[in-house]
Structure formats: structure tokens, C-alpha cells
Amino acid sequence: MKIDTIEGGSLGTNCYIMSDEKNAVMFDFVPEAADYIKSHGLIVDYIFITHIHFDHFEGLADYRKQNPDFKIVISHIGLSSINDRAKNLALYVDPFSKPPEVDMSGAVIVEDGNCVEWNGKLIKCYSAPGHSADSMVYIIDDLKSIISGDTLFYMSVGRTDFPGGSYEKLMFSITRYLDLVDDDYVIYPGHGPSTIKKNELKYNQYLKNK
């Protein structure tokens, strides 16, 4: 079992692919991930959405049309907002385009504290508002890994000036989910390089005094 990183899309977003020899779970989606899945002969079972800003599911509508069998895992807030171009910020990037909407039929709705079992492993789902109202963080204890979306980055934290953002909520969310894991857990953010909890607590200017 491994986690691979595919960086792509218009804003250099990280898509993470957790796979065995045949099957895969994805965290967020970028167009370049489709080639990886095809070239490795993988079957996608789930795609987990960390939050509904457009760059974290860019190209997913078209991919789903061609590969309709996987389930999308998303929060209730995210489900109601993912195709809203104002809430997913696509409207502000290109107000004139009309991209296809993501087919959300059969979506798995998760809320704080829910778990999704895949291939004998539990993916723990935690609400983490702050960067956006619908932000989720996913923790895989078997791999000592956190998929943090845009809540926490290498030596930084997510911005909070978008609609639904709150610095106070962001910092509470980060502190809360970091308290759930050991210091050697690897953090996989929505942009930029991965990092380790203990290094963020020691060197990240937003966290080192926490």
C-alpha cells in the first residue's frame, strides 16, 4: 500500500492516490491523475473531496462521465455547494465559461468522526472548517498519514479570506486534528510538499507557540 502524489490542474493542486496492485482511492482530483490511473491499470473505488474549491476537483466532471462506477466522498455542505460556481470560486476565475457539473449521484456523505473502510483500512473523516466551511481532513492511521487539503501546508496554513473562511476556525481545526495523531504522522497538503507533524509544531510560525 502506498500514497503517490500527482500535481496538476491550473493551480498546481495535489491529488493523492492510495493504491494496492489493482484498486485505488483518490483524495481530490486533477486532470493529470487520469493518465496515472490508466497507465497503472488501477480501478478507482472512491474519490474523497477535501473541499469544493474548483482546483480540487478540476476535470472530475469529465472523468466521471467516462468512469461512472467510483463513489465520491464529500461532506453534506460540500455536496450542496460543489456545483455552485460562486461557492467553488470558479466564477471569479472565469465568469463566462460554463463547465460541466459533477454528477454527484450516489455520493457518500461523511460528517465529523465518520469512517470509510477500504481494503481493510479505515479512512477517518474530520470536519475542519476555516479555509472553507466544508473543509474535511482525512486520517489513515495504518499509513500514519493525514490528507490535510488546504488547512495546513508545509510551514504555513490555509488562507481564510475566501467566502466561508475564518482564521479562528482554521486554527482550532488544525490544533484539533493534530492532537489526534502522533508526532511522526506525514501531512499531505493540497499544495506544495508533504511535511511531518513534529516539524510543523516546531518550526511553523503559526503553530510553534501552540
PyMOL commands that set and color helices and strands:
alter all, ss='L'
color gray80, all
select helices_A, chain A and resi 33-39+54-56+60-66+76-81+90-93+141-143+167-178+197-203
alter helices_A, ss='H'
color red, helices_A
select strands_A, chain A and resi 2-8+13-19+23-27+43-48+71-74+108-109+115-118+121-127+136-140+145-149+152-153+156-157+186-189+195-196
alter strands_A, ss='S'
color yellow, strands_A
deselect
rebuild
show_as cartoon
